[in-house]
């Protein structure tokens, strides 16, 4: 363990999360989170764009050139994407909590004259009377108070009646995405009806910015903004949470913001984050619309896993140093 690395409690999964995660079909996961990473390569068969020897068919997958496979999305995330089993289960349970096993309930046949069932609309969790616990939680994670206030004023962050922090993503002035994070436990979940195409975003303070930085989680978006403020270099731009390692939020954002000329990918500095970074770069380079886009890989400083871990390490380093040395710690960014 690195010196001054924040303590992270051991994550556990409950029975409901376990059952939900192992029901998720790999093709369903990929179509939701990595739609540009697969292509059809036969009747009822798909393969990965980057590894066409990995075949997906009839609820199973097999990487023939490597000699292994699996039956679900958990197997894939662990064996191919490098997730721990707990992290894979948490991700899938959060996103597919109501998922059913493949073909357990076949979709009903279309009936002429009847309207198809629409997607469940997003309903934001009821707000608490104040944001005290949410603010205290975020301050405890090292987030700058003015940045928190800015988000609250914009309606992109608030405290629910359950005392969770709610991060909101908008399409114009209409909420289209929300995720909750517990202030007293490890609870985290996307709100039903959310669209990852409109994930949480911290916009620039000035108009005319053409730079976008992408992190996995909203906490890391706020942490990156805090680190920039601490460094005092005045960097300003859009900061977008991808809501994980998928590219849906990024691709949708670029379509809505053609003025963006530069993208900085600051995903987690672990195998899953690094693999996702390379996959997203390939997706961008393969799309003629983004041929002129400047793409930079900018992982968290201090050798940290993510920006919040880096932020806390920098703040701890500053606390341990005398005042004249504090700017030296910030200059490590």
C-alpha positions in Angstrom: 0.0 0.0 0.0 1.3 3.4 -0.9 2.1 5.8 1.9 -0.9 8.1 2.7 -3.2 6.0 0.5 -6.7 6.4 1.8 -8.1 3.3 3.5 -10.8 1.5 1.5 -13.1 -0.9 3.3 -13.6 -4.3 1.9 -16.5 -4.4 -0.5 -19.1 -7.2 -0.1 -22.1 -8.2 -2.2 -25.5 -9.3 -1.0 -27.6 -12.2 -2.4 -29.8 -10.0 -4.5 -26.8 -8.3 -6.2 -25.3 -11.7 -6.8 -28.5 -13.1 -8.4 -29.0 -10.0 -10.5 -25.5 -9.9 -11.8 -25.2 -13.5 -12.8 -28.4 -13.2 -14.8 -27.0 -10.6 -17.1 -26.3 -11.8 -20.6 -23.0 -10.6 -22.1 -24.5 -9.4 -25.3 -27.0 -7.4 -23.4 -24.2 -5.8 -21.4 -22.1 -5.0 -24.4 -25.1 -3.5 -26.3 -25.7 -1.2 -23.4 -22.2 -0.2 -22.3 -19.9 -1.0 -25.3 -22.1 -0.8 -28.4 -19.2 0.0 -30.7 -17.1 -2.8 -29.5 -19.2 -5.6 -31.1 -20.3 -6.5 -34.6 -22.4 -9.2 -36.1 -20.3 -12.0 -37.6 -22.9 -14.7 -38.4 -26.5 -15.7 -37.9 -27.2 -15.1 -34.2 -23.5 -14.6 -33.5 -21.5 -11.6 -32.6 -17.8 -11.0 -32.0 -15.6 -8.2 -30.6 -14.4 -5.7 -33.1 -10.8 -5.8 -31.7 -10.8 -9.5 -31.1 -12.9 -11.3 -33.7 -12.0 -14.7 -32.3 -14.1 -13.9 -29.3 -17.6 -15.1 -30.3 -20.9 -14.5 -28.5 -23.8 -16.7 -29.2 -26.8 -18.3 -27.5 -26.0 -16.7 -24.1 -22.5 -18.0 -24.1 -19.1 -16.6 -25.2 -15.8 -18.2 -26.1 -12.4 -16.6 -26.9 -11.2 -19.3 -29.2 -7.7 -17.9 -29.7 -7.1 -17.8 -25.9 -8.9 -21.1 -25.1 -11.4 -19.9 -22.6 -15.0 -18.5 -22.3 -18.0 -18.1 -20.1 -21.7 -18.0 -19.7 -22.5 -14.4 -18.7 -21.3 -10.8 -18.4 -19.6 -11.4 -15.0 -17.3 -14.0 -16.5 -16.4 -11.6 -19.3 -15.7 -8.6 -17.0 -13.5 -10.8 -14.8 -11.6 -12.8 -17.4 -11.4 -10.2 -20.2 -11.8 -6.8 -18.7 -9.8 -7.4 -15.6 -12.5 -6.6 -13.0 -12.5 -8.3 -9.6 -15.6 -10.5 -9.2 -17.0 -8.1 -6.5 -16.5 -5.0 -8.8 -18.1 -6.9 -11.7 -21.1 -7.9 -9.6 -21.6 -4.4 -8.2 -21.5 -2.9 -11.7 -24.0 -5.3 -13.2 -26.3 -5.3 -10.2 -26.4 -1.5 -10.3 -27.2 -1.3 -14.0 -29.3 -4.4 -14.6 -30.9 -5.0 -11.2 -34.2 -6.0 -12.9 -32.6 -8.0 -15.6 -34.0 -11.5 -16.4 -32.0 -14.5 -17.6 -31.8 -14.8 -21.3 -35.0 -16.2 -22.8 -36.6 -16.6 -19.4 -39.4 -14.3 -20.5 -39.5 -14.0 -24.3 -40.8 -10.6 -25.4 -44.4 -10.7 -26.4 -45.3 -10.6 -30.1 -46.4 -7.3 -31.5 -50.1 -6.7 -31.5 -51.6 -4.6 -34.3 -53.4 -1.6 -32.9 -51.7 -1.6 -29.5 -49.0 0.9 -28.5 -45.7 -0.6 -27.5 -44.7 -0.1 -23.9 -42.5 2.9 -23.4 -39.3 3.2 -21.4 -40.0 4.1 -17.8 -39.5 7.9 -17.3 -36.9 9.2 -14.9 -38.3 10.3 -11.6 -35.8 12.0 -9.4 -35.6 10.9 -5.7 -37.4 13.3 -3.4 -35.1 16.0 -2.0 -34.2 16.3 1.6 -35.0 19.6 3.4 -31.3 20.5 3.3 -28.1 19.3 1.8 -26.1 19.2 5.0 -25.1 15.5 5.0 -24.4 15.5 1.3 -22.1 18.5 1.6 -20.4 17.0 4.7 -19.8 13.7 2.8 -18.3 15.5 -0.2 -16.2 17.7 1.9 -15.0 14.6 3.7 -13.9 13.3 0.3 -11.9 16.4 -0.2 -14.2 18.2 -2.7 -13.9 22.0 -2.7 -16.8 23.7 -1.0 -17.4 26.3 -3.8 -17.5 23.6 -6.4 -20.2 21.8 -4.4 -22.2 25.0 -4.0 -21.9 25.6 -7.8 -23.4 22.1 -8.5 -26.2 22.6 -5.9 -27.1 26.0 -7.5 -27.3 24.4 -10.9 -29.5 21.5 -9.7 -26.9 18.8 -10.7 -26.3 17.8 -7.1 -28.6 17.5 -4.0 -29.4 15.3 -1.0 -32.3 12.9 -1.1 -34.6 12.1 1.8 -32.6 8.9 2.2 -29.5 11.1 2.8 -27.8 10.0 -0.4 -26.0 12.3 -2.7 -27.9 12.5 -6.0 -25.9 13.5 -9.1 -28.1 14.7 -12.0 -27.5 14.9 -15.7 -29.6 17.1 -18.0 -30.7 17.4 -21.6 -31.1 21.1 -21.8 -33.2 21.9 -18.7 -34.8 18.4 -18.4 -33.2 15.8 -16.1 -32.4 12.6 -18.0 -29.9 10.9 -15.7 -29.5 10.5 -12.0 -27.4 8.3 -9.7 -27.3 8.0 -6.0 -24.3 7.5 -3.7 -24.7 6.8 0.0 -23.3 9.3 2.5 -23.1 6.7 5.3 -22.4 3.4 3.5 -21.3 2.1 0.1 -24.7 2.3 -1.5 -24.6 3.4 -5.2 -27.2 2.9 -7.9 -28.4 4.6 -11.1 -32.0 5.8 -10.7 -34.5 3.9 -12.8 -35.3 5.5 -16.1 -31.8 7.1 -16.4 -30.1 7.5 -19.7 -26.3 7.3 -19.6 -26.3 9.4 -22.8 -26.9 12.4 -20.4 -24.6 11.6 -17.6 -23.5 14.0 -14.9 -21.4 16.9 -16.2 -19.6 19.9 -14.6 -19.7 22.6 -17.3 -17.0 25.2 -17.7 -17.4 28.5 -15.9 -16.7 30.5 -19.1 -18.4 30.2 -22.5 -16.5 29.1 -25.6 -14.5 26.2 -24.0 -13.6 23.4 -26.4 -11.9 20.9 -24.1 -13.6 17.9 -22.4 -12.1 15.7 -19.6 -13.8 12.4 -18.9 -13.7 10.5 -15.6 -15.6 7.3 -14.6 -17.5 8.6 -11.6 -19.1 12.0 -10.6 -16.9 12.0 -7.5 -13.8 11.9 -9.7 -15.2 14.7 -11.9 -15.6 16.9 -8.8 -12.1 15.8 -7.5 -10.5 16.7 -10.8 -12.1 20.2 -10.6 -10.8 20.5 -7.1 -7.2 19.5 -8.0 -7.3 22.0 -10.9 -8.3 24.7 -8.5 -5.6 23.8 -6.0 -3.0 23.9 -8.7 -4.1 27.4 -9.6 -3.5 27.0 -13.3 -7.0 28.2 -14.2 -7.8 25.2 -16.4 -11.4 25.4 -17.6 -13.5 23.0 -19.6 -16.3 20.4 -19.5 -15.8 17.6 -17.0 -18.0 14.6 -17.8 -18.7 11.4 -15.8 -19.0 8.4 -18.1 -21.0 6.5 -15.4 -18.5 3.6 -15.7 -16.2 2.5 -18.5 -18.7 2.7 -21.4 -18.5 5.2 -24.2 -22.2 6.1 -24.4 -22.0 9.3 -22.4 -18.9 10.5 -24.3 -20.3 9.8 -27.8 -23.6 11.4 -27.0 -21.8 14.5 -25.5 -19.7 14.9 -28.6 -22.7 14.7 -30.9 -24.4 17.5 -28.9 -21.2 19.6 -28.6 -19.5 19.7 -32.0 -17.4 22.6 -30.8 -15.2 20.2 -28.7 -11.7 19.9 -30.2 -9.8 18.1 -27.4 -10.7 15.2 -25.2 -8.7 14.1 -22.1 -9.4 10.6 -20.9 -8.9 10.3 -17.1 -10.4 6.9 -16.4 -9.3 4.8 -13.4 -5.7 3.8 -13.4 -6.4 0.1 -13.2 -6.6 -2.6 -15.9 -10.3 -2.1 -16.5 -9.8 1.7 -16.9 -6.8 1.3 -19.0 -8.4 -1.2 -21.3 -11.5 1.0 -21.6 -9.3 4.0 -22.4 -7.7 2.2 -25.4 -11.1 0.9 -26.6 -12.6 4.4 -26.5 -9.6 5.8 -28.4 -10.1 3.3 -31.1 -13.8 4.1 -31.3 -13.1 7.8 -31.7 -10.3 7.2 -34.3 -12.6 4.9 -36.3 -15.3 7.6 -36.5 -14.7 10.1 -39.3 -16.6 12.8 -37.4 -13.8 13.0 -34.9 -10.8 12.7 -37.2 -9.6 16.2 -36.1 -10.1 15.5 -32.4 -7.1 15.8 -30.1 -7.1 12.8 -27.7 -5.0 12.8 -24.6 -4.7 10.1 -21.9 -4.4 11.9 -18.6 -4.6 9.5 -15.6 -4.8 10.8 -12.1 -1.6 12.2 -10.7 0.5 10.9 -7.8 0.2 7.3 -9.1 -3.3 7.2 -7.7 -6.1 4.9 -9.0 -8.5 7.7 -9.6 -8.8 11.5 -9.1 -10.4 11.3 -5.7 -7.6 9.1 -4.4 -5.1 11.5 -5.8 -6.9 14.5 -4.3 -6.9 12.9 -0.8 -3.2 12.0 -1.2 -2.3 15.5 -2.2 -4.3 17.0 0.7 -2.7 14.6 3.2 0.7 15.5 1.8 0.0 19.2 2.3 -1.1 18.5 5.9 2.1 16.8 6.6 4.3 19.5 5.0 5.2 22.9 6.4 3.5 25.8 4.8 6.5 26.8 2.4 6.5 23.3 1.0 2.7 23.1 0.2 3.0 24.6 -3.3 5.6 22.0 -4.1 3.0 19.3 -3.4 0.5 20.9 -5.7 3.2 21.3 -8.4 3.3 17.5 -8.7 0.1 17.7 -10.7 
